[in-house]
Amino acid sequence: MKKILLLLVTLYCHALSAQTPVNLSGLKKNGATARVSKNLLTVNWPAGAAGQGSMVLDLEAGAPLFRSIRLGNAQTEVAKGIDPVFILRTGKRTLSPKSGGWDVFFDNVYKRPYTTELVAFTKGAAAVSTTGSRTVVKIGQVSTPLFNGHLEITLYNGSPLFNVAAVLSTRQDSTAILYDAGLTSNAWQQIAWSDVKSAMQYAPVRLQEQSRPLEVKYRTVIGEHNNSSLAVFPAPHQYFYPLDEAFNLKFTWYGANYLDLVPGFAIGIRQDPEGDHRYVPWFNAPPGTLQRLNFFCLISTGKAPAALEEVKKFTYNDSYAPLPGYKTMASHFHNEFITKVALSGNPVPEKPEFTEVLKKAGLDIVKLAEFHGPGHPKGPDSLRLRELESLFTQTERLSDTGFLLLPGEEANNFYGGHWLAFFPKPVYWVMSRKEGEPYVSQHPVYGKVYHIGSKEEMLQLLEQEHGLAWVAHARTKGSTGYPDKYKDEPFFHSPTYLGAAWKAIPADLSWPTLSKRVLHLLDDMANWGLKKYVLAESDIFTITEQNEMYAHLNVNYLKMDKLPRYEDGWQPVLDALRKGQFFVSTGEVLMPAFTVNGKESGETLPLNSSGKATVNMRLRWTFPMNFVEIVSGDGNQVYRERIDLSQTKAFGEQAFRWPVNLKGRKWVRAEAWDVAANGAFTQMVWLE
């Protein structure tokens, strides 16, 4: 019996010390190397100017996964004894077709029962592969009662950057999720972050100190070790599900026993499940899809401020970079400055906080969406005209030679759903007309005043005053079902109806891009035979320095050499939109040039019978690029040609040239996306 017990113990110990299988067959020559010694997997990658990056992964059960992370020619140890952790909240999604199905925004997942669980990580077989300039390590299994998958670490040649992801899938339908994630370690000596006023803050590591959330700027928390640093931060836009407010909900954390689930001391990123307490839809993806719960890490041989400076470069310090020949324009802001401040009876600040925040974000042009709730769009005239006068006075006062603040409104009348009205100069109009009241009249104080009582009169006003309209948050929120329901209406076919506005609704972590909802609409409208375009919208309310503004912003790069003066009107802004002479960007990916056989977006290209054409594109990026997609249509079907850009490294600019066959197609456009799901897209080149 003793011999049998001894044999069992010997076999058990042998099993514990058995080498975990590691598949290196997918490792190609790209500058990175991997080697296995017993249960240690060492991966080295060229980290650009920072020198050589090195990561020792311990595949032994019970040991921290990251035994050591080193950087530089001297191989300075930046971190050691680290384990990744993921916390998954799983709730139930409302997917009623009446509210938009998978595109639903009007949902409050947190008000229904949900679970909060530590994602279990079980070490097991590993594989190392290379794709272009990046190296991917897949390890073991990750799971919760409803989700299963694997752990994935991606290293990016040319940068001390890597990504850690729990790649999970579920068969359960209608699930909504949120995730928190981070790294545990007992070796950090100090934690650092930037407060919302961009001042560095520090906290000594006390291993038993209870965890706490942090209100930070740049979405980053940093652990220091041996005068070196490891920064943890999320994808700057993808991690932030859509909300009406850009409140800073303390998106990072540090400390021990996080949520009473994470053993030991850790730093990481987090989401507040209750959001802004308006509508809180969380993330959602169809069953069977692979959802990437991921975060980025940047290592540095310098202290925390140096590491943070490197992180900030990925988002141009949370601003939109100037591009020669273009002006940046953001749209759809409900800060309601007129009703809440200008007409409140209280002192009006010379430099309101919201304009200073938007200027700092690198915005040249901002179009407001006032009186959406407050205000009196339908009158009475005494209030409505006074509100408009204040809107025009304040936007003119707050505009200057480098910043154009433009009046605008989100209307709920006449056309169906919600839509934005935009005129090239101040226009006094009331969204109602009483019986016997004239369509247009002269007011002794305000001059010409329009009273609009129907969609026909709305179209007439837009034509007379050279205005534009477009559907806000198409196919979701208050525009669920629109513009599809009025796609045959004369006003929709009119050149005054630009098209639609894009915001990342819904948030789906199974996509390598942000939301496709309005991009699909863009393709649909083109296949309907209509020359429509899609611009970016932010659709948020409060704008403060404290807010997490950048995550919820996006921008239009309008092809314009200079800003018009407010007092001269801003027709050139509307002209650039109307002609499709712009591209949309989250900020990290820029498209300085895009042509098809020399024709730019908004222009028409006659094709020869062969349909052969050449796409020329210049891209500029911060995160390594992922792919470009050439999208075209023939009036019925949409065609997509994906071009792999995995050979790119961080912080690049390059001209590309691709042959395409567009035979039988009626339009073509392009999208470009990076590894953090940041992107840019063009408008159509029309084909004939």
N, C-alpha and C positions, 0 to 999 in steps of 0.2 A: 504493500500500500504506500509506504514511504517513497519507494522508487517511482511509483505512478505520480504521486504528488510532486516529486522533484522534477519529473519529466514535464508535467503540466506547467510548473513555474518557469522552467527553462524555455519552453515553447512560448509562454506568455511574454517573457522578457525579450526573447528574440523577435516576437511580433512587434513589440514596442519599439525596438531599435531597427526594425527593417527599413530599408531605404524606400522612401516614397518615389514612385515612378515619375519621371520628368521627361516629357517628349520634346526633344529639341529639333525635330525634323523640319519644323516650319521656320527655323531660324535661317535667314538669308544674309548675305553680306550687305550691310548698310552702315557699318561703323560701330554697331553695338555687338557685344559679345555676351555669351552666357556659358557658365560651367557649373557642374554639379559635383559636390564632394559630400558623400553620405547624404545627410538630409539638409544640406545647405545648398541653396541655389543662388549663385552670384551673377548679377546682371550689371554690365557696364555700358554706359552710353556717352557719346560725345555731347557735352552740355554747352557747346559754344564757347563764348569768351570766359565763362566760368570754369572751364577746364573739363576734366573727366568726372562724370557722375557714376556712383557705384552703390548698389543696393544688395545687401545680403539678406535673403529670405530664408527663414528657418521653417522647414516643413515638418518638424517634429511636433507631435501633438502636445499641447500644454505650454509650449514656448511661444513668446511673442513672435509674430510673423516677421516683422522687420527687425532683424538682429542689429543691423547697423546701416546707416545711410551716410555716405561720404561724398565730398565734392572737392574738386580742384586738383592741381598737379601734386600737392602735398597730401591729398586724400584726407582732408580734415573731416573728422567725424561731426556731422551736423545733428544727428539724432540717433538714438539707440533704444532697444527694448520697446518697440511700438507695435500696437495692434490696431487694426481698423475696427470701427464699430458703426453699426447702423441701427437706427430705431425706426420702425415702420408703424404708422397709424393707418388703419384700414377701416373705412366706413362704407356707406351705401350711397350710390349716386342716383339722382333723379334724372331719368332719361326720357321724359315724356316728349313725344314729337311736338306737342304744343309749345314746349319751352326750348326746343332746338335740338333734342336728341343728344348725341355726343357733343354737340357744340353748346350745350346749355351753360348759361352763366347764372341765371336766377336760381341758385341752390344754396343751401346752408347745411353742409354735411355735418358740421360739428354739433348741430342741434338734434341729431339722431344718434343712436348708440354706435360707438366705434371702439376699436381695440388699439392699445399702444403696446408694442412688443419689441423686445430686443431681437434683431435678426441673428439667428444662430449661424455661426461659421464653423464648418468642420473641414479641417485640412485633409487633403487627399491628393490624388493624381494632379500633376501640373503640366502645363504646356507653354512653351515659349515660341512665338512666331513674330515675323516682321512683315510689315506692310508699308512699303515706301520708306519714309524716314522715321517711322515709329516702331516700337517694339512692344508687344502685348504679352503679358503673363496671365494665364488663367489658372486658377487654383481651386480645388476642392468644391465644396457645396455651401450655399447659403440658403436659409429657409425660414419661413414662419408657417403656422398652420395652413395658410392659404396660398403661400408663394414658395417657389423653388427656383434655384438658379446657381450661379457660380460667382466667385470673386474675380475681378479683372483689374489689372494694373497696366497702365499705358505710359510708356516713356517716350519723350519727344526729342529726337536728335536736334542739336543746336540750341538747347535751352535746358536750364535746371528745373524743368517743369515735368510733373507727372500727374496722372489722374487715377483715382481709386474709385471703383464702382462695384456695387452689388447689382448684378444683372439678373432680374427676377421676372417670373411669369406666373400667372394664375389662370385657372379655368373658370373661376367664379365670375359671373357676369355682373355688370353695373357696380364694380368696386371703385371707390375713390380712395386715394392715398395721399399721405404726406410723409416725408422722411427727414430725420435728423441724422447727422453722420459726423464722424471725427476720428481722432487718433488718441489712444491711451498711452501713457508713458510715465514712468517714475523718475525719468532722467532730466526733465526740463528744470531749469533753475529760475526762470522768470517768464511770465506771460505778458505780451504787449499787444496794443491795438491803437487805432486812431479814434478819438472821439469825434462827434459830429461837427466839431469846429476845426477838425484836422490837426488837433494837438495829440502827440503821443502820450499814452497812458501805460502804466506798468503795474504788475502785481507779482510779488514773490510767490513762488510755488510752496504751498503748504499741503502736503499730500492728503490730509484728512479734511481740508476745507470743502464744505458743501458747494456743489456746483451752482453757478448763477449765470443767467443770460446777460449778454452785453449789448448795449446800444453803440454801434460803431459806424464809422464811415468806411467805405470801400469794401464792406462785407468780409473783412479779413481778421483773423486772430492768429497770433504768432507765438510759437514756443522757442525760447532761446536755450542753447546748450553749448558750453565751451566757447562762448562769444560768437557762435554761429546761430542760424535761425532756420526754422521751418514754418512757412506761412500756409494756412489752410483757408480756402475760399471757394465759393460755389461758382458755377457758370453764371455770368453776370445778369442774364435775362431769363434763361430757361428755368432756373431754380425758383422764380417768383411767379406763382400762379396769379391769374388776373384778379384784380380788386379795383374798387372805385377810388380807394385812397392809397397813397404811397407812404403811409405811416411807417416810421422805423419801428418795427416790432421786435427788435433785439434779435437779429438773425445769427448771432454767434454765441458761444458759451465756453466756459472753462470751469474746472473744479472736479471734485470727487462725487461719485455715486449719482451721476446725472439721471434725473427722472426715476431714481431708485432702481435703475436697470443696468447702468454701466458700472462694472466693477473698476475701482481704481480712479486715478486722476486722468483727465482727458481735456482736449480742446476740440471744438468743432463748429459746425453750422447747424442752424435749427430753423424751424417754422413755428409760428404761433397758430395752433389749430383753429382759433376763433377769429383770425384775420382782423379785418377792420369793423366787424360787427354789422356790416351791411349785407352784401351777398358774398358767400365764402365757398366757392365751388371745388377747391382742392385740385389735385391732379386726377386725370382719368385716362384709361386706355382700354381698348377692346380686349376681351379674354384671349389668351394664347399669344399675345405680343410680348416681346422682351422689353421691360422697362429698366432704364439705367438710373439707379440711385447713385449719383456720383458727386465727387468733389475734386478740386484741384489742390496740388501741393507745389510750392516753390521753395527750393532750398538755396541757402546763401551762406557763404563763409563770413558774412558781416552780421552785425547786430540787427535787431528788428527794424529800425528805420530804413536801413539799406534794403532789406527784403521787401518792405512795403513799397518802396519806390519802384522796385522791379515789378511788383504786382500791379501797381497803378498804371504802368505803361500799357498793359493789355487793354485798358479802357480810356486811354488818353487822359488820365486823371479824372475819369467820369465826365468827359465832355466830348463834343463832336468836333473832330479835327477839321480845320479849314482846308478846302480843296480849291485850287485855282480854277476860275471859271464857274464856280458853283456858290450858291448861298443856301444855308441850312434853314429849313422851315419845320416847325412842329405845330400840331393842330389839336384842337378839342380839349380845352381846359375850362373846368367849371369852378374856378376859384371864386367867382361871384364878387369880384372886387367892387363893382359899382354899387350893388345893393347893400353889401355888408360893410363897406368902408366909405366910398365916395359920397353916398347919399344917406349915411347913417347919422349925420349930425355931429360926428366926432372929427377931430383933426385928421386930415389926409396926409400921410407921410410923403415927403418929397421924393424919396426913393423906396417904394414899397418892397418888402422882402421878396415877393414872388418874382418881380422883374429882375432883381439882383441874382436870384437863384437861377433863373432861366438864361440870363446873360453868361453866368459862370459856366453853364453847361454847353457853351459854344453855339447857342442858337442865334441866328441873325434875324429870323422872322418868327413871330408867334401869333397864331390865330386863336382868339378866344372863342368860347361857346357860352356866353353869358345868358342870364335869365332863364336857366333851365331848372325851373322850380320856383326860385324867387323871381321877382319881376312881374310885369303885366303885359305879356306879348299880345293879348287880345284887347287891351285897353283897360280902363277908359283912357282916352287920348291924353288927358291932363297928366296921368302918371306915365304912360308909355312913352310919350315924346320927351318928357323930362329925363327918363331913364336913358333913352337913346342919346340925348344931348350930352349927358354926363359920360356915357360910354365913349362918344367921339372926342369929347374934350380930354378925357383922361388918357386915351390911347395916343392921341396926338402929343400930349404933354410928356408921356413916358417913352415916346419914340425919339431916336436921335440918328446921327449919321451912320451908326454901326448897329442899330437895333430898331426893328420895326415891329411895334405892337399893334395888331390889327383887330378891329371889331368883328365879331361873328356871333352867330346864335345856332343852337340846336333846336330845330322846330319839330313839333309833333302834329302839325296841321297840314291839311290839303293833300299831301302826297301818299300818306300811309307810312306807318313805322316812324322812325326818327331819322332826321336828315339835317345836314349842315347847310346853312345859307351863307354865301360869301359874295360881297360886292366890292368893286374896285375903288370905292370912295364912300363916304358917309351917305346913307340913304335912310330917310325916315319912312317907316312902314309899320302898319298895324295889322296884326293877323286876324282881322275880322272886319266885316262890312255890314252895317245895318241896312235895312230896306230903305231905299231912297237916298242913301249916302253915296256920294260920287267915288269912283275908283281912284281918282287923283284930284287933289285940291291944293290951294295955296294957303299956307298958315302964316299969320302976320309975324310970327317969331321964327319959326323953323323952315319956312319956305315950302317947297313941294312935299306933300305927304300922301302916301299911298294907303288905301284901305283894301285889303285883299280878302275876298270871300269865297274863293274856289281855286281848284288846281289850275283851271284855265287862266285865271287872273294871276296866279303865282308864276306861271310860265311867262305870261306877258310882262310881268315886272322884271323877271330875270333877263328877258330879251331886251327890254328897254334900257335897263341899267347895266347891261353887259356882265351880269352876275353868273355865278356857278352854284350848283347844288350837288350833293352826293349823299348816299345812304351811310349813316353812322352804324357801326357795329352790325354789319349786314348779317342776316340769317341767325341772329342771336339777340339776347336782351329784348329791348322794346322794338327791335326790327326783325324779330323772328318771322320768317316767311317772306321777307322783303330783301331785295327788290323783285323777286320772282313773281309776286302777285300783281305787279304793275309793269312787267317787262314789255307789254304790248301797248302801253299808254303813250300818247303823243309827247307828254312832257319827258318821259324817260328816253325817248328817241331823240329828243332835242339836243343840240350841242351845248345847251346850258346845263345839262345833267352830265356831270363828269364821270360818275361811276360809283365807287365805294371807297371806304377807308379801312385800313388794315391795323389790327391790334392782335396780339397773340392770345386769342381765345379760341378753343380751350387750351389748357396746358397738358400736354401728353408726352410723357417721358419715354415712350417707345419710338418717337420720331427723332431722327438726327437733325431736325429743323425745328423752328418754331411753327406756330399754327398755320395750317394750310387752308383754313376755312375760307378766307377772302381771296386767297390765291386761286382756289378752285372756282370761286365766283368770277374772278378776272378771266379765266379761261372760258367759263360758260358764256359770259357776256360777249366775248369775241366770237365764239361759235354760234351765238344768236345772230351774228352779222352786225353787231354794234361796236363802234369805235369808242370804247370806254376805258378808263384808267383807274388805278388804285393808288391812293396816297396813304401815308402813315398817319395814325391818330393815337393819342395817348389816353384820352378819355379818363382823366382823373380830376379830383376836386382840390384838396388842399395842397398848396405849394409852399414849403418851408425849407430852411436850411437843415433842419433836423431830420426831415423826411429821407427815405431811401428813394430819391427821385430817379436816379439813373436806371435802376432795374426796370422801371415802368415807362421809360421814355423810348421813343424811336423817332426817326427824322426823315425828312425829304430833302435830298440834295437837288435843288432847282438849278437848271443851267442858266445862270445869270452872271453878268460881269460885275454889276453894281446894284446896290439897294436903291430903290426909288425913294424920294422924299415924301413923307406922309402928306404934306400939304399939296403935293402934286398928284396925289392918288397913287395906287399901287397896281395899276393895270398889268405891268410886266410880270407880277407874281401870278396873276390869273392866267396870263398868256402862256407862261411856262407849264402850268398845270394843264390847261386846255389842249396844248399841243403835245402833251406826253413827254416833255423834255425834262425828265427828272428820274432819279432812282430813289428807292427806299432803302434805309439801312438802320440796323441797330447801333451802328457806330464803329464796330470793330472791323467790318469788311466794307471796303469802299470800291466803287467802280468808276474810276476817272474816265474810262472810255468803253463804249460798246457799240459796234456796228455790225450789220449784216450786208455784205457786198457794198460797204461804204455808207449805208443808210443807218441813221440813228433812230432811237425809239421815237415813236410818233410819226415817223416818215413812212412813205410807201415805196416798196421795192418791186419793180417789174422783174419777174423771173423768166428765164428762157425755158424751153420745153424740157430740158434735162432736169430742172429743179436744183441743180448744183449751186451751192453758195458757200461763202466763207464767213464764219463768225470771228471777229476780232474783239478781244476784250483785254483791258488792262485792269488788274486787281491790285489792291493794297490791303494788307491785313496785319493783325497783331497775333492772335492765336494761330497755330498752324491751320491751314485750310483742310477741308474735308472733301468737298466735291463741288462741281458746277453742274447745273442741270439746264439743258437746252429744251425748252418747252414750246411745242407748236400745235396747231390745230387745223383741221380741214373743214370746219363748219359742223362736224358731228362728233368726231373723236379727238381726244387729246393725246399727243405723243410726247414721250420724255426720253431724252438721251442723257445719261449720267456720265460725267467725265471725272475720273478719279484724280484727286489732287493730293494724295497721301504722301507724295514725295516732297511737299513743301515743308518748310520749317517756320518757326515763329518769326514775326516781324519781317515780312517780305513785300516786295512789289515786283510784278512781272507782267509782261505782255504775252497773251496767248492767241493762238490762231488755230481754228478747228474747221475742217471741211464738214459740211452738212448737206443732206439731201432733203429739200423742202418741196419736192414735187407733189402737187395737189394740195398744198397747205395754203392757208389764208392769212396766217399770222405766226409770229415767232417772238419769244422773249427768253430771258435767262434769269437764273437764280444762282447765288453762290453762298455756301455755308461752311463754317469752320468747325473745329472739333468741339467747341462749347455751344454749338447750335446757334451761334450768332450768324447773321446773314445780311444779304442785300439782294434786291431784285429790280429788274428793269421794267419798263413799260413795253408795249408791243411795237415791233416793226411789222407793218401791214404788207401783205404780199398780194400781187396780182399777176 
